[in-house]
Amino acid sequence: MERIVSGTTKERIVRTLILTGWVGVFGGWFLLDGVSGYPKDNLEKAVAELVPLPEQTPEIHPDITKESVERFAETFKSSRLTQRELIEDRGEAGWTSPRHDELRYFGPGGQMIVTLAGDLVTGVEFQDGAHTETDLDAQLYLGAVLLAIAAVMMIQTVRVLMTRVELDDSGLKMRGRAVIPFSAMTELDTEDYRRKGYLDVIYKDGDKSGSVRLDDYVHRAFRPIVSTICEKCGFENPIDKKDKEKAAEEAGDDD
């Protein structure tokens, strides 16, 4: 007999690559939003409300978080704090009011607002941005999860590309399995073939028995492989049966 070698179907490859690609793209998108997209949007919206607008776009300080500002505010309450000491601790403010009575420091998820009376700090509070720190964390978490899923799917994609089935005089060869000779094949379980497109080759070879699955979505040469097995083993060909039933249904619809 002529040897049949089959990889997987183009449809399966394309679908797997598209799905993996989309998961990876969305994962990267979420991650990018959490790292830079949301913080930049927060800064733009916060700056747009300032009067006057700063001459230069303020920097985003990663250490300006709700937790760090609340801790700083507690420290400030217990001691006298000057503007100079504030700048030594936090650096130059991103924005200073015209009357020099308010300073603003911008973080990824919000801003620290400092009120002054002369050179003395009189108040410290954190104001959430349009995208809160919880929103940023959610984006980072979703991005990390989706990229992890995409990595797993890439491994599955490699497995899809490595799909290989051979049929020759020695029998059926599937990757990772011993050869199943024609003499060991006892029947075809075609119960799900009509609805789902796959069937199981049942075999018994000495003390070894089991089944292997052939799928018209997974195996490119599904039809010739199944037809040859049926011919060699004397099984009813489920492909011919399905084709005849489909033709009869279409003929009935036409009538």
Backbone bond lengths (Angstrom), bond angles and torsions (degrees), N, CA, C in turn:
res aa  C-N    CA-C-N  psi(-1)  N-CA   C-N-CA  omega(-1)  CA-C   N-CA-C  phi
1 M - - - 1.464 - - 1.524 110.15 -
2 E 1.314 114.88 156.62 1.467 119.72 177.86 1.524 109.78 -77.54
3 R 1.311 115.40 131.70 1.469 120.92 -179.11 1.525 110.32 -68.77
4 I 1.330 115.85 134.78 1.463 121.83 178.86 1.524 108.55 -113.16
5 V 1.318 116.63 126.57 1.468 122.13 177.84 1.527 107.37 -121.27
6 S 1.315 115.94 129.57 1.469 119.59 -176.68 1.523 112.03 -132.99
7 G 1.340 113.88 130.85 1.462 119.55 168.10 1.519 107.71 -94.46
8 T 1.315 117.03 -157.31 1.454 119.41 178.65 1.525 110.45 -91.30
9 T 1.309 116.26 173.13 1.466 120.91 -176.52 1.525 111.49 -80.78
10 K 1.318 115.79 153.06 1.462 120.57 177.35 1.529 110.73 -62.85
11 E 1.321 116.19 -37.17 1.465 120.16 -179.99 1.531 110.54 -60.16
12 R 1.323 116.25 -43.54 1.465 120.06 -179.92 1.522 110.80 -65.03
13 I 1.332 116.49 -42.12 1.467 120.27 179.54 1.525 110.65 -62.51
14 V 1.340 116.35 -48.10 1.464 120.92 -178.00 1.518 111.01 -62.50
15 R 1.317 117.33 -45.79 1.472 120.78 -179.44 1.527 111.14 -62.61
16 T 1.332 115.73 -42.47 1.463 119.20 -179.27 1.516 111.00 -64.98
17 L 1.335 116.98 -43.42 1.464 120.73 -179.93 1.526 111.49 -65.87
18 I 1.331 116.56 -41.29 1.469 120.12 179.89 1.525 110.54 -64.20
19 L 1.338 116.51 -46.68 1.463 120.31 -178.84 1.530 110.94 -63.58
20 T 1.332 116.21 -43.96 1.465 120.20 178.84 1.527 110.28 -62.74
21 G 1.325 115.81 -42.55 1.457 120.30 179.92 1.522 112.13 -62.53
22 W 1.334 116.59 -44.29 1.465 120.13 -179.61 1.523 111.52 -63.85
23 V 1.322 116.54 -43.33 1.468 119.89 178.82 1.525 110.10 -61.41
24 G 1.350 115.99 -42.62 1.468 120.23 178.78 1.522 112.11 -64.89
25 V 1.339 116.71 -41.31 1.471 120.71 -179.86 1.521 110.97 -64.00
26 F 1.334 116.67 -46.78 1.463 119.73 179.80 1.524 111.07 -65.71
27 G 1.346 116.66 -37.81 1.455 119.52 176.89 1.519 111.41 -61.02
28 G 1.330 116.70 -45.61 1.458 121.00 178.23 1.520 111.95 -65.07
29 W 1.337 115.81 -36.70 1.465 121.37 179.51 1.528 110.74 -63.54
30 F 1.330 116.00 -50.17 1.471 120.50 178.74 1.526 110.85 -59.95
31 L 1.330 115.38 -43.77 1.467 119.44 -178.01 1.523 110.73 -64.39
32 L 1.327 116.67 -42.57 1.465 121.01 179.52 1.527 111.37 -64.33
33 D 1.331 116.42 -38.73 1.467 120.18 176.80 1.521 110.65 -61.39
34 G 1.341 115.89 -44.11 1.451 119.47 -178.49 1.506 113.14 -67.29
35 V 1.341 116.58 -34.70 1.463 121.00 -176.83 1.529 111.89 -81.57
36 S 1.335 116.84 -45.02 1.468 118.33 -174.00 1.525 114.91 -133.93
37 G 1.318 118.09 -33.85 1.465 120.17 -175.24 1.513 113.44 -62.22
38 Y 1.321 116.98 -53.65 1.464 120.60 179.77 1.533 112.00 -65.51
39 P 1.349 119.37 -45.51 1.469 118.52 177.66 1.527 113.42 -57.95
40 K 1.334 117.09 -41.09 1.469 119.70 178.69 1.518 111.20 -65.30
41 D 1.323 116.53 -39.83 1.462 120.17 178.74 1.534 110.16 -64.95
42 N 1.333 115.99 -41.23 1.472 119.68 176.77 1.524 111.34 -58.80
43 L 1.334 115.31 -45.13 1.465 120.07 -178.76 1.523 111.01 -63.35
44 E 1.322 117.14 -46.01 1.466 120.85 -179.53 1.524 111.57 -59.00
45 K 1.324 116.99 -43.57 1.464 120.48 -178.11 1.521 111.19 -70.86
46 A 1.335 116.38 -37.22 1.465 119.21 178.96 1.524 111.05 -68.07
47 V 1.334 116.63 -42.31 1.468 121.28 -179.22 1.526 110.73 -66.19
48 A 1.329 117.13 -35.62 1.462 121.35 -178.48 1.529 112.10 -62.68
49 E 1.342 117.18 -22.37 1.462 120.77 -179.20 1.533 113.05 -91.21
50 L 1.323 117.35 -4.95 1.467 120.62 -177.20 1.530 111.95 -80.80
51 V 1.297 115.94 143.72 1.474 121.79 175.74 1.520 107.55 -132.65
52 P 1.321 117.42 117.35 1.473 127.30 -3.82 1.522 110.95 -77.98
53 L 1.320 115.34 166.54 1.459 119.45 176.09 1.524 109.33 -69.43
54 P 1.324 117.81 142.82 1.466 119.50 177.69 1.527 110.98 -66.84
55 E 1.324 116.06 148.30 1.467 119.83 -179.62 1.522 111.03 -67.74
56 Q 1.319 116.69 -34.36 1.459 121.36 178.58 1.531 109.11 -121.12
57 T 1.311 116.38 149.62 1.461 119.99 177.83 1.527 109.75 -66.41
58 P 1.335 117.74 124.49 1.469 120.11 -179.38 1.524 111.91 -64.02
59 E 1.316 116.01 157.26 1.460 121.28 176.72 1.520 110.05 -82.12
60 I 1.327 114.68 155.09 1.455 120.90 173.69 1.526 107.71 -96.83
61 H 1.326 116.81 121.57 1.465 121.61 -179.13 1.531 109.21 -98.43
62 P 1.322 118.13 114.28 1.470 120.76 -178.38 1.523 113.27 -58.79
63 D 1.354 117.33 -25.77 1.459 120.12 -177.27 1.533 112.82 -81.91
64 I 1.337 117.78 -3.32 1.465 120.11 176.69 1.530 107.18 -88.08
65 T 1.322 114.97 91.44 1.462 121.42 178.21 1.521 108.82 -122.81
66 K 1.306 115.80 164.25 1.468 119.80 -179.57 1.522 110.50 -59.81
67 E 1.321 117.06 -42.61 1.460 120.90 -178.82 1.520 111.58 -65.20
68 S 1.349 116.65 -45.77 1.470 119.42 -177.79 1.530 111.29 -66.81
69 V 1.325 117.07 -36.61 1.465 120.73 179.50 1.526 110.36 -68.67
70 E 1.334 117.00 -40.36 1.466 119.78 178.63 1.528 110.71 -64.21
71 R 1.334 116.16 -39.37 1.474 119.31 176.58 1.529 110.17 -64.41
72 F 1.342 115.76 -42.78 1.468 120.68 179.51 1.521 110.61 -63.20
73 A 1.322 116.79 -39.47 1.464 121.18 -179.96 1.525 110.69 -63.83
74 E 1.338 116.87 -38.43 1.465 120.16 178.26 1.527 110.54 -64.96
75 T 1.338 116.23 -40.34 1.466 120.46 178.20 1.524 110.61 -64.32
76 F 1.332 115.14 -41.67 1.469 120.35 -179.38 1.535 111.30 -62.07
77 K 1.335 117.00 -37.37 1.462 120.54 -178.13 1.523 112.60 -64.00
78 S 1.331 115.54 -29.35 1.464 119.03 -175.20 1.527 113.03 -93.04
79 S 1.320 117.03 -1.15 1.473 118.86 -179.80 1.522 110.53 -151.40
80 R 1.306 113.94 157.21 1.463 121.13 178.12 1.527 108.00 -75.73
81 L 1.332 116.81 131.53 1.461 120.53 -176.39 1.521 109.53 -129.45
82 T 1.330 115.37 128.99 1.464 120.73 177.87 1.524 109.96 -98.54
83 Q 1.316 115.20 164.26 1.465 120.32 178.67 1.521 110.42 -61.59
84 R 1.331 116.74 -37.71 1.460 120.39 179.79 1.520 110.72 -63.20
85 E 1.328 116.56 -42.53 1.463 120.32 179.10 1.530 110.91 -66.37
86 L 1.326 114.92 -36.82 1.470 119.64 176.98 1.523 110.42 -60.96
87 I 1.322 116.78 -46.80 1.463 120.86 -178.54 1.522 110.71 -65.91
88 E 1.331 116.96 -37.03 1.462 120.10 177.23 1.525 110.79 -63.09
89 D 1.326 116.15 -33.92 1.461 120.47 -178.43 1.525 112.37 -84.12
90 R 1.325 117.21 -41.75 1.469 121.52 -172.65 1.519 114.44 -111.46
91 G 1.303 118.53 -7.35 1.449 121.08 -177.14 1.506 111.41 85.18
92 E 1.326 116.33 -178.76 1.453 121.19 179.97 1.526 110.81 -66.90
93 A 1.315 116.57 141.82 1.461 121.25 179.40 1.524 110.42 -70.02
94 G 1.336 115.38 153.68 1.461 119.86 177.22 1.509 112.65 -76.22
95 W 1.339 116.07 -21.94 1.466 119.82 -179.83 1.516 108.60 -154.90
96 T 1.317 115.31 140.54 1.464 121.98 176.92 1.514 108.46 -125.99
97 S 1.323 117.44 133.68 1.465 121.01 -179.51 1.529 110.22 -67.93
98 P 1.333 118.12 156.51 1.465 121.36 -178.73 1.525 113.09 -57.29
99 R 1.342 116.94 -32.49 1.460 120.13 -179.15 1.526 112.45 -90.97
100 H 1.328 115.62 4.71 1.460 121.74 179.35 1.535 112.78 56.78
101 D 1.340 114.67 35.09 1.456 118.46 178.11 1.537 112.56 -111.57
102 E 1.347 115.07 5.17 1.464 119.01 179.57 1.530 110.07 -151.34
103 L 1.310 115.13 135.88 1.470 122.01 176.19 1.524 108.82 -122.20
104 R 1.323 115.42 149.22 1.464 119.16 177.80 1.530 110.47 -132.91
105 Y 1.324 113.67 132.20 1.467 121.99 175.37 1.527 107.21 -117.11
106 F 1.323 116.27 134.01 1.462 120.25 -172.88 1.528 111.29 -107.80
107 G 1.338 114.77 128.46 1.454 121.36 177.21 1.518 110.45 -113.76
108 P 1.316 118.35 178.60 1.473 121.20 -178.47 1.528 113.60 -61.02
109 G 1.344 116.54 -39.17 1.456 119.43 -175.14 1.506 115.32 -112.47
110 G 1.316 117.17 12.48 1.462 119.48 -179.63 1.517 110.79 166.63
111 Q 1.317 116.65 -164.26 1.457 120.32 -177.84 1.526 111.17 -138.85
112 M 1.324 114.76 152.33 1.457 121.04 174.96 1.516 107.64 -99.36
113 I 1.328 116.31 123.78 1.464 122.30 -179.85 1.528 108.25 -106.62
114 V 1.309 115.75 122.55 1.465 121.88 -178.50 1.525 108.37 -116.32
115 T 1.322 116.76 125.37 1.469 120.69 176.36 1.527 109.25 -100.65
116 L 1.343 115.15 145.96 1.455 121.42 -175.79 1.528 111.08 -126.48
117 A 1.309 114.67 151.40 1.464 121.85 169.23 1.517 105.13 -129.21
118 G 1.314 114.78 98.78 1.454 118.21 -171.96 1.514 108.86 69.12
119 D 1.348 115.57 -123.42 1.463 119.28 -179.40 1.523 111.67 -97.37
120 L 1.334 117.34 -0.30 1.461 120.81 -175.95 1.529 111.87 -97.99
121 V 1.315 115.02 139.67 1.462 121.07 175.10 1.523 107.93 -78.97
122 T 1.340 116.37 127.82 1.464 119.96 -178.96 1.531 112.84 -112.21
123 G 1.334 117.02 -12.38 1.463 118.80 179.86 1.514 112.08 -164.32
124 V 1.341 115.82 145.84 1.470 122.08 177.35 1.521 108.03 -138.45
125 E 1.303 117.20 125.59 1.459 119.77 177.23 1.534 110.60 -145.94
126 F 1.338 114.91 158.00 1.469 121.02 177.70 1.518 108.55 -107.24
127 Q 1.319 116.01 134.49 1.461 121.19 178.22 1.529 108.88 -118.72
128 D 1.322 115.90 123.39 1.466 120.18 179.92 1.519 111.15 -61.97
129 G 1.322 115.24 146.83 1.451 120.44 174.31 1.516 110.72 -83.74
130 A 1.321 116.94 179.73 1.467 120.96 177.37 1.522 110.10 -58.61
131 H 1.332 115.93 -34.64 1.460 122.09 173.29 1.527 106.81 -110.98
132 T 1.304 116.60 112.60 1.461 120.43 -175.64 1.522 111.12 -73.21
133 E 1.320 115.88 170.75 1.462 120.17 177.28 1.522 111.05 -61.87
134 T 1.326 116.44 -31.73 1.473 120.14 175.65 1.521 110.34 -63.69
135 D 1.337 116.09 -40.39 1.471 119.92 177.15 1.527 110.72 -62.37
136 L 1.317 116.21 -43.00 1.464 120.41 179.81 1.524 110.68 -63.01
137 D 1.327 115.93 -44.66 1.472 120.07 179.89 1.528 110.84 -62.57
138 A 1.337 115.98 -38.60 1.465 120.00 179.16 1.526 111.02 -63.46
139 Q 1.332 116.53 -41.81 1.470 120.45 178.40 1.527 110.62 -63.68
140 L 1.327 115.88 -43.61 1.463 120.10 -179.95 1.522 110.67 -63.72
141 Y 1.321 116.30 -41.67 1.467 120.78 -179.66 1.528 110.55 -65.15
142 L 1.340 116.65 -48.66 1.462 120.37 179.35 1.525 111.29 -60.66
143 G 1.332 115.64 -42.66 1.468 119.63 179.47 1.509 111.65 -61.40
144 A 1.337 116.48 -45.17 1.467 120.43 -179.24 1.522 111.08 -64.08
145 V 1.346 116.24 -42.57 1.465 120.32 -179.90 1.529 110.96 -63.66
146 L 1.336 116.15 -46.50 1.466 119.84 -178.46 1.524 111.88 -65.58
147 L 1.326 117.29 -37.98 1.465 119.15 178.28 1.522 110.82 -68.74
148 A 1.335 117.02 -33.90 1.460 120.06 175.82 1.528 110.12 -65.74
149 I 1.335 115.81 -41.79 1.467 120.46 177.19 1.530 110.05 -63.27
150 A 1.333 116.22 -41.78 1.470 120.55 179.31 1.524 110.81 -61.78
151 A 1.341 116.93 -37.30 1.469 120.64 178.82 1.524 110.14 -64.70
152 V 1.333 116.33 -42.37 1.470 120.42 177.18 1.527 110.36 -63.67
153 M 1.343 114.96 -40.53 1.465 119.47 -179.96 1.525 111.53 -67.30
154 M 1.323 117.55 -30.56 1.464 120.27 175.63 1.520 110.55 -64.13
155 I 1.331 115.84 -39.18 1.465 119.75 176.12 1.526 109.86 -62.74
156 Q 1.356 115.19 -42.43 1.454 119.05 177.55 1.531 111.19 -64.16
157 T 1.333 116.42 -35.32 1.463 120.02 177.70 1.524 111.21 -61.85
158 V 1.326 115.76 -40.96 1.470 119.96 176.74 1.526 110.01 -61.46
159 R 1.334 116.38 -41.97 1.460 120.22 178.46 1.521 111.01 -63.09
160 V 1.351 115.26 -39.33 1.475 119.42 177.99 1.527 110.21 -61.27
161 L 1.336 116.10 -45.06 1.465 120.34 -178.82 1.529 111.92 -66.49
162 M 1.328 116.51 -24.35 1.461 120.78 -178.53 1.533 113.13 -89.91
163 T 1.340 116.71 -0.28 1.470 120.48 179.38 1.532 109.89 -57.13
164 R 1.328 115.91 129.46 1.465 119.52 -177.61 1.535 109.87 -152.05
165 V 1.313 115.34 131.30 1.466 122.42 176.38 1.525 107.27 -131.75
166 E 1.336 115.84 137.04 1.465 121.08 177.50 1.523 109.23 -127.30
167 L 1.302 115.19 145.64 1.463 121.25 175.36 1.522 108.03 -136.04
168 D 1.320 116.06 120.12 1.458 120.33 176.92 1.525 108.20 -143.86
169 D 1.313 118.36 -165.56 1.463 121.28 -175.67 1.524 113.02 -61.56
170 S 1.335 116.58 -24.59 1.467 119.25 -179.17 1.525 112.09 -79.39
171 G 1.343 117.67 -18.75 1.449 121.09 179.17 1.519 113.01 128.99
172 L 1.320 115.29 -154.09 1.462 122.61 -175.54 1.525 110.17 -98.23
173 K 1.343 115.47 125.88 1.470 120.97 179.09 1.520 109.42 -116.70
174 M 1.332 115.35 124.24 1.458 121.01 176.25 1.516 108.02 -124.79
175 R 1.324 116.54 143.58 1.462 121.22 -176.13 1.529 111.00 -54.56
176 G 1.332 114.68 129.18 1.460 120.31 177.39 1.516 114.39 83.72
177 R 1.342 118.34 3.76 1.467 122.00 -179.79 1.520 110.59 -126.96
178 A 1.317 114.57 154.97 1.467 119.88 175.63 1.527 108.94 -72.44
179 V 1.315 116.04 157.19 1.470 121.05 179.19 1.530 109.24 -63.32
180 I 1.332 115.78 135.20 1.461 121.10 175.91 1.527 107.32 -104.59
181 P 1.350 118.20 107.11 1.467 119.63 -178.68 1.530 111.26 -70.17
182 F 1.321 116.41 156.63 1.459 120.57 179.57 1.525 110.83 -58.55
183 S 1.335 116.25 -35.71 1.462 120.14 -177.56 1.522 112.67 -65.53
184 A 1.349 116.46 -19.89 1.470 120.10 -179.02 1.521 112.30 -90.12
185 M 1.344 117.05 -13.30 1.464 120.56 -177.88 1.525 109.30 -77.95
186 T 1.329 116.10 120.63 1.464 120.65 -174.89 1.528 113.45 -100.40
187 E 1.338 117.57 -31.30 1.468 120.33 179.85 1.524 110.76 -168.69
188 L 1.324 115.40 168.97 1.461 122.04 172.39 1.527 108.08 -112.58
189 D 1.311 115.86 126.90 1.457 120.28 174.67 1.526 106.97 -90.71
190 T 1.317 115.67 102.96 1.471 121.04 -174.32 1.530 112.41 -108.71
191 E 1.325 116.89 18.77 1.460 120.61 -176.02 1.527 112.60 -56.48
192 D 1.352 116.76 -38.55 1.470 120.19 -176.70 1.527 113.46 -100.12
193 Y 1.321 117.44 3.21 1.469 119.02 -175.24 1.522 111.92 -65.85
194 R 1.298 117.23 -43.25 1.465 120.95 -176.63 1.534 111.27 -60.24
195 R 1.349 116.58 -40.94 1.466 120.41 -175.47 1.527 113.63 -91.55
196 K 1.353 115.75 -36.69 1.456 119.20 -170.56 1.526 114.85 -115.26
197 G 1.314 116.85 -9.12 1.463 119.00 173.22 1.520 115.70 82.14
198 Y 1.327 118.44 13.47 1.462 119.20 176.58 1.522 110.57 -131.86
199 L 1.322 115.05 160.74 1.466 121.24 177.69 1.528 108.27 -144.52
200 D 1.309 115.88 162.80 1.459 121.94 -179.47 1.523 110.47 -114.77
201 V 1.323 115.20 133.09 1.457 121.19 174.23 1.529 106.78 -90.87
202 I 1.347 116.75 114.43 1.459 122.10 179.59 1.525 108.06 -90.50
203 Y 1.329 116.62 134.42 1.464 119.19 -177.70 1.521 110.72 -140.27
204 K 1.335 114.23 156.83 1.469 121.82 173.99 1.518 107.23 -145.59
205 D 1.313 116.29 116.12 1.465 122.74 -177.04 1.526 108.43 -127.95
206 G 1.315 115.93 93.73 1.460 119.97 -176.28 1.521 109.79 68.05
207 D 1.321 115.23 -123.82 1.472 120.17 177.96 1.527 112.58 -83.57
208 K 1.322 116.36 -9.23 1.457 120.46 -177.80 1.522 110.58 -93.67
209 S 1.317 115.65 133.34 1.460 120.42 176.00 1.528 108.91 -146.83
210 G 1.303 115.54 160.12 1.466 118.92 -179.14 1.508 110.72 162.58
211 S 1.316 115.68 -156.01 1.456 120.29 -179.59 1.526 109.51 -152.45
212 V 1.309 115.71 154.11 1.461 121.66 172.78 1.524 107.45 -129.72
213 R 1.314 115.54 148.59 1.466 120.03 -174.73 1.522 111.19 -103.12
214 L 1.322 114.79 134.34 1.458 122.44 171.70 1.522 107.54 -114.27
215 D 1.336 115.94 133.59 1.465 120.76 -171.95 1.530 108.78 -133.16
216 D 1.331 116.36 128.86 1.471 118.67 -177.81 1.526 112.10 -70.43
217 Y 1.344 118.17 -14.63 1.462 121.51 174.41 1.525 111.00 -86.45
218 V 1.319 116.59 -30.84 1.470 122.02 -176.18 1.520 112.45 -89.16
219 H 1.324 117.37 -40.91 1.468 121.32 -172.70 1.525 111.43 -107.10
220 R 1.316 115.25 118.95 1.463 121.12 -174.91 1.530 112.26 -60.85
221 A 1.345 117.83 -40.02 1.470 121.77 -178.58 1.526 111.04 -97.50
222 F 1.325 116.67 35.73 1.469 121.56 -177.99 1.522 111.33 -54.36
223 R 1.311 117.44 -50.99 1.469 121.15 -175.10 1.538 112.79 -60.79
224 P 1.337 119.38 -54.15 1.465 117.56 -179.88 1.533 113.32 -63.79
225 I 1.330 117.26 -33.42 1.474 119.37 179.26 1.524 110.14 -65.84
226 V 1.339 117.19 -48.77 1.467 120.66 -179.54 1.526 110.76 -64.27
227 S 1.316 116.84 -42.82 1.473 120.25 -179.54 1.518 111.32 -62.16
228 T 1.334 117.41 -40.52 1.470 120.99 179.50 1.524 110.66 -67.19
229 I 1.331 117.48 -41.80 1.472 120.69 178.02 1.525 110.07 -60.91
230 C 1.327 117.04 -44.66 1.458 120.74 179.55 1.532 111.08 -62.04
231 E 1.336 115.63 -40.83 1.461 120.64 179.77 1.530 111.17 -65.62
232 K 1.332 116.71 -43.30 1.469 120.98 -177.78 1.529 112.26 -72.15
233 C 1.337 116.93 -34.15 1.461 120.51 -173.70 1.533 113.74 -102.97
234 G 1.319 117.08 -4.86 1.455 119.99 179.24 1.519 114.27 75.66
235 F 1.340 116.60 24.63 1.462 120.22 178.42 1.529 110.18 -85.42
236 E 1.337 115.96 154.22 1.456 119.92 172.24 1.531 108.11 -68.29
237 N 1.324 116.36 134.36 1.457 120.29 -177.34 1.537 109.83 -82.06
238 P 1.343 117.41 110.54 1.475 120.09 -178.23 1.528 113.00 -68.31
239 I 1.338 115.96 -23.15 1.462 119.05 -179.98 1.519 109.83 -68.90
240 D 1.356 116.11 -47.02 1.464 120.00 178.23 1.525 110.64 -61.20
241 K 1.340 116.47 -40.27 1.468 121.13 -179.51 1.525 110.58 -63.32
242 K 1.352 115.54 -44.02 1.462 119.87 -179.55 1.519 110.84 -65.96
243 D 1.343 116.62 -41.28 1.472 120.52 179.80 1.526 111.16 -62.65
244 K 1.341 116.46 -40.31 1.463 120.73 -179.64 1.531 110.52 -66.99
245 E 1.361 115.90 -41.81 1.464 120.01 179.45 1.525 110.62 -64.45
246 K 1.333 115.85 -40.42 1.463 119.98 179.77 1.517 110.76 -65.59
247 A 1.358 116.34 -41.22 1.464 120.68 179.40 1.525 110.57 -64.28
248 A 1.331 116.03 -38.32 1.462 120.05 179.83 1.531 110.44 -67.32
249 E 1.324 116.71 -40.08 1.462 120.53 178.48 1.517 111.13 -64.02
250 E 1.339 116.13 -42.75 1.466 119.84 179.65 1.520 111.74 -66.01
251 A 1.355 115.13 -36.31 1.461 118.80 178.16 1.533 110.33 -67.09
252 G 1.343 116.16 -36.97 1.467 120.66 177.80 1.512 111.28 -67.04
253 D 1.342 117.00 -38.12 1.475 120.72 178.48 1.505 111.00 -64.57
254 D 1.356 115.98 -37.87 1.465 120.16 -179.31 1.529 110.42 -65.58
255 D 1.334 115.91 -36.10 1.468 119.52 179.89 1.524 110.83 -69.32
